[in-house]
Structure formats: C-alpha cells, structure tokens
Amino acid sequence: MALGWTDFIAITAVVFVAQSVRFGFDTEPSGSAGLPVTAISICLIVAWMVALRVYQTLDRRVIGSGSVEYSRVVSASLSVFGVLAILALALQLDVSRGFFAMALPVGTVALLVSRWLWRKWLARRRSDGDFIERVLVVGETRSATHLISHLVARPELGLHVAGACLPTARMRPAETALIVDDAEIGVFGDFDDVGAAVQACGASVVAVTSAEALGHAGMRELSWDLEKVGVSMMVSPGITDIAGPRMMVRPVAGLPLLHIDKPQYEAATRFRKALVDRGGATVMMLLIAPVLALIALLIKLDSPGPVFYRATRVGMGNAPFRMWKFRSMYRDAELRKQELLDQNEGSGVLFKIHDDPRVTRFGKLLRRYSIDELPQLLNVLGGTMSLVGPRPPLPEEVELYDGRVARRMLVKPGMTGLWQVSGRSNLSWEESVHLDLSYVENWSIMGDAAILWRTVKAVVTKEGAY
C-alpha cells in the first residue's frame, strides 16, 4: 500500500512539474482539441498508475529482489507513452511533445529511485526479522539443503526457513534438526507430516524441492490442503543459473510443463547490447578524456615505462584480443613474477597478491579504485568487450574450461559484471564461474543497468580490489 502511494506521489509531482516548466501556470485549453492542460496531466497520471498495475509492479513476489521489478516499471512507463503517442496521432491532438519528453524519463527515473530506496529499507527490516515469511521446505535432503543454503545466505529476501520435512525423518526419527551453513533447521517429519508441520512451525509458505518424490497425486493433494489453510506453495524446478524471465509454465495435454526459453544474447538482442555498449563508451570517453590525460601524465611521472599495459585475453567465441589497461606495475613485473609464485593468493590460474611489491605507488591508487581499467573503453569501442559481461579470462585459463564453463565465451567479456560487484578478487574460482554463467544465461538490458549501478558502489567502497 505504501509503495503504491509512493508511486502516485512521484508520478503526480513529476507530471505537474513538467506541466509548470512547459506551460507555466496556464491551465487554459491547449491545442486543436481544446483540452485543458491540467486535464491532460490528470489523464496521464491515471494512465500511468493503471499501467503500473497492469504490469503487476506491486506483486509481492517481485518486490525487493532481482531486476524484474525495475523491468516492469520501465515497461509500464514506456507502454503509457507509446499508447498516448498513438492516440495523439490518431485523434490529431496538438499536445506539446516537450511535455511528454520531460515527464517520461524524469518520471521513470523517479519511480526507479523510489523503488530502490524502498528496497534498501525493506532489506534492512528483513535482516532484523521484520516483514518475513516463514518457509517450510519439503523435499529430499540434498535438494532441500541446497535451497535452505541459498535462503539462509539471503535474509534480505524475507524468506525465513522455519523447518523442513525430509524422507529420512521416518527412518531416523532421532534426528530432529538439519545443520545447513551453521543454521539449525528443525525437522518436523516426512512428507506425510507436512500439514502438521505447517501448524507446528507457523509457516506461511511451503517450498517443495522434490516434486517427483511426492508424486502427482501427492502434489495435488498437498496444494489442496494448503489452500484450505491459506498457505502458499512454491515448487523448485531443480535447475540453477536460470532466472524467472526465461521460465514460463504452460499447460500441455493437461499437464503443467515448465518451458525454458533460449538465452537472449543472440540476434536483435545482441545488436541492442552492442548499440548500448558503443554509445555508452563514446559518451564516457568524451566526458573523462581530460581525466585520462591527467592519469597518463601522472603514470609517466611516477615510474619509467609506457602509459598503457596491453594484456592478451580471450573474448567471445574463444577469439584472443589485446586488452587495454593503465600500467600499474614496474616494467620488470613479469620477470619478478617467478620470485613471488609461493605468495600467490589468486584463485585458479589467476595470480594475485594483496601487497604486490611490483605495483607502483600511483598504481596502488589506480587499482584501489579500478581506475586502471578505464582504457578498456577502447576495447568496448573496438567491439572486443562490452560494458557489462563475464570477466575477461586468460588464454591458459580458457584451456582448462570444460563444456559447462565454456558457455561464458558465448558473450563478450565486460569491463564490469556480476563478479565485479560481488567481491572481485575475494571470490573463489567456483563462485566466479557461477556468476559468469548466471549472467550469460539470464542477460537483459535491465540487468546490465543494475550491474552498472552496483559497480559504482563497489568501486567507491574498494570491495575486493587489490
């Protein structure tokens, strides 16, 4: 309810500010249709609010996590102005385009910022134990443990695991608790005890992780029983690294089947991403050109050697390319690497040392704030990298890839990505691979925007940079 009122206040404020800027305080009829300006503004506000409801932006299942919420807000906003543009053309309404051109982007940004602030507030409250739903996990021990581990690690999602029902409970009744990531989860019986377990642990949601173990009849009867007591039911599809936008349940021959759409990194989607990459990189290069020149001068003054360092990396389709970076080490860094192998703290084939003696004084500052990576904008302009994507791997790293890991080479590597905003050098090899695969499988324009936003915070806080 509060979120809906915030949307209304933001839209109303933006629309009437746009009206004041474009028309002043004149409320007389505007254009050939003789419509009062204020009437047009009110119609726009109502249409915008209706669109937000149509796109289900207040659905509690998407509020507070993921990029789906933001994507729905943007889609609703664009649809409103698309419909209004068609109506204005069809009815030959002489309405100022400047009014709409101002209200659309500013209003959309205001809605997104409002949602982001609410999300931060909600995450804090959920971490304190407020606004949570108690979840009873039902399934085989292995699949149940996997889900519980994810929910325990993400308290901001508001799904608190209150208990579990496992098939082993009947065989080993003495075991009344399941330990997952240092969290003790009570076991309330097996699959036949779900109804009693819901009452015992006060669950408002039942999450089934092993639908095949319960069987068709068992799942149907469970859904009926939960419906009677007002408890929601979730079913884990048993697949990982694939997000909601690619999944859709469709009835086939009377059976609900989960359809998995192909990843969206091909054809027109790839063209849109390339357009955003080239346009964004061009704007950034023009804005920071004086800063880049100053950094180049300071590098030359700090230590002898070239301004840039060009490292070989592997891009989309396993094609090698030369990646641009500002030089942050002394010229003999590669020669001294053998002396420091016993101090390596990197994961996999990556070589990392917290206090690397090969890094120059100015280079430490460049690395701390990831400034040394700014020249990669040249790679983005050249088409070998994207603004957002998987981490650009080394050739020797790619040689060790199996079929699963090799999927990260289906898209261009990025200047930033999920790995950049999730710990960078502090991540293990498996964590880095998981994040890269998750990005490849679930790419979207809105997801890229969210990562770019989180990158600013990661750079400022220097998280995982050394």
Summary of the structure (lengths in Angstrom):
residues: 466
radius of gyration: 26.8
end to end distance: 44.5
largest distance: 81.1
contacts: 1355
relative contact order: 0.07
helix: 55%
strand: 15%
